[in-house]
């Protein structure tokens, strides 16, 4: 499920209710199977449908796209919906690029992003949780595209 869809849903929820709504949404996107996700979403609709119809409509209108990731095993799905690492990387790149609004060439922007990425990589010392399980599943699905250095 797209991390931005979850974040987008929260902007329609009062601060007092956010933890409860998020807990119920987690049951949907952390379900082990597509069928469990459908059931959890039905429960979510019963619980929150009258109070937050915008969220329900958004999820229903995008259900096929949001649930595509159930084609993959749990290990890969967890990496998809746990986007904190990716968001952290993007935040670091924004820090570097936000101070300058224009770049003389595309190549100069590429160089700044490259150097920032090199600096960011040096700070990544913690291994990704359950990476070995995830990389094994990625190798099954995308074996021809997985580099042996990553594993």
DRENPA-510880 format. One record per residue (C-alpha): x, y, z; residue in one letter; residue number from 1. Coordinates in steps of 0.2 Angstrom, whole numbers, plus 2048, in hexadecimal, padded with zeros to 3 digits. Layout:
// residues N
    px    py    pz   residuo   num
     X     Y     Z         a   NUM
...
***
This chain:
// residues 151
    px    py    pz   residuo   num
   800   800   800         x     1
   806   811   7FC         x     2
   80E   81A   80B         x     3
   807   82B   804         x     4
   7F5   824   804         x     5
   7F7   820   816         x     6
   7FE   831   81A         x     7
   7F1   839   80F         x     8
   7E3   831   819         x     9
   7EA   838   829         x    10
   7E8   84A   823         x    11
   7D5   847   825         x    12
   7D5   841   837         x    13
   7D6   84B   846         x    14
   7E5   849   851         x    15
   7DB   841   85F         x    16
   7D5   833   853         x    17
   7E5   830   849         x    18
   7EC   822   854         x    19
   7DC   818   853         x    20
   7D9   81B   840         x    21
   7EB   816   83D         x    22
   7EA   807   847         x    23
   7DB   801   83D         x    24
   7E3   806   82C         x    25
   7F2   7FC   831         x    26
   7E7   7EC   832         x    27
   7E3   7EF   820         x    28
   7F5   7F2   819         x    29
   7FE   7E6   824         x    30
   7F2   7D8   821         x    31
   7FA   7C7   81C         x    32
   7EF   7C4   80D         x    33
   7E4   7CE   801         x    34
   7D4   7C7   808         x    35
   7D9   7CC   81A         x    36
   7DC   7DD   814         x    37
   7CB   7DE   80C         x    38
   7C3   7D8   81C         x    39
   7CD   7E5   826         x    40
   7C8   7F2   81A         x    41
   7B6   7EE   81C         x    42
   7B8   7EF   82F         x    43
   7C1   800   82D         x    44
   7B2   806   822         x    45
   7A6   800   830         x    46
   7B0   809   83D         x    47
   7B4   819   834         x    48
   7A9   81B   825         x    49
   79D   827   82C         x    50
   7AA   832   834         x    51
   7B7   831   826         x    52
   7AF   82E   815         x    53
   7BD   837   80C         x    54
   7C9   82A   812         x    55
   7BE   81C   80D         x    56
   7BA   823   7FC         x    57
   7CD   826   7F9         x    58
   7D1   814   7FD         x    59
   7C3   80C   7F3         x    60
   7C7   817   7E4         x    61
   7D9   811   7E5         x    62
   7D7   7FF   7EC         x    63
   7DE   7F6   7DD         x    64
   7EE   800   7DD         x    65
   7EF   800   7F0         x    66
   7EE   7ED   7F1         x    67
   7F9   7E9   7E2         x    68
   807   7E5   7EF         x    69
   7FE   7D6   7F6         x    70
   805   7CD   7E7         x    71
   815   7CD   7F0         x    72
   81A   7C3   800         x    73
   819   7CC   811         x    74
   82C   7CF   812         x    75
   82B   7DA   802         x    76
   81B   7E2   807         x    77
   822   7E8   818         x    78
   830   7F0   80F         x    79
   824   7F9   804         x    80
   819   800   811         x    81
   827   804   81D         x    82
   82D   813   814         x    83
   836   81C   822         x    84
   847   818   81A         x    85
   842   81F   809         x    86
   83A   82E   811         x    87
   84A   831   81B         x    88
   854   831   80C         x    89
   849   83D   802         x    90
   849   848   811         x    91
   85C   849   811         x    92
   85C   84D   7FE         x    93
   84F   85B   801         x    94
   85B   862   80E         x    95
   869   863   801         x    96
   85E   869   7F3         x    97
   852   875   7FB         x    98
   85F   883   7FE         x    99
   862   885   7EB         x   100
   853   888   7E0         x   101
   85B   887   7CF         x   102
   86A   87D   7C8         x   103
   874   882   7B9         x   104
   873   871   7B1         x   105
   86A   860   7B5         x   106
   87B   859   7B7         x   107
   87F   865   7C6         x   108
   86F   85F   7CE         x   109
   874   84D   7CB         x   110
   885   850   7D3         x   111
   87E   858   7E3         x   112
   872   849   7E5         x   113
   880   83D   7E2         x   114
   88B   845   7EF         x   115
   87C   846   7FB         x   116
   878   834   7F9         x   117
   88A   82F   7FC         x   118
   88A   839   80C         x   119
   879   831   811         x   120
   87F   81F   80E         x   121
   88E   822   81A         x   122
   882   825   828         x   123
   877   815   824         x   124
   87F   809   830         x   125
   870   800   837         x   126
   86B   7F1   82D         x   127
   859   7F0   826         x   128
   84E   7E6   831         x   129
   84B   7D4   82A         x   130
   854   7D9   81A         x   131
   85A   7C7   816         x   132
   848   7C1   816         x   133
   843   7CF   80A         x   134
   852   7CD   7FF         x   135
   84E   7BB   7FD         x   136
   83C   7BF   7F8         x   137
   842   7CC   7EC         x   138
   84E   7C0   7E4         x   139
   840   7B4   7E1         x   140
   835   7C1   7D9         x   141
   842   7CB   7D0         x   142
   851   7C0   7D0         x   143
   858   7C6   7BF         x   144
   858   7D8   7C6         x   145
   860   7D5   7D7         x   146
   872   7D8   7D8         x   147
   87C   7CC   7E3         x   148
   885   7DA   7EC         x   149
   874   7DF   7F4         x   150
   870   7CE   7FB         x   151
***
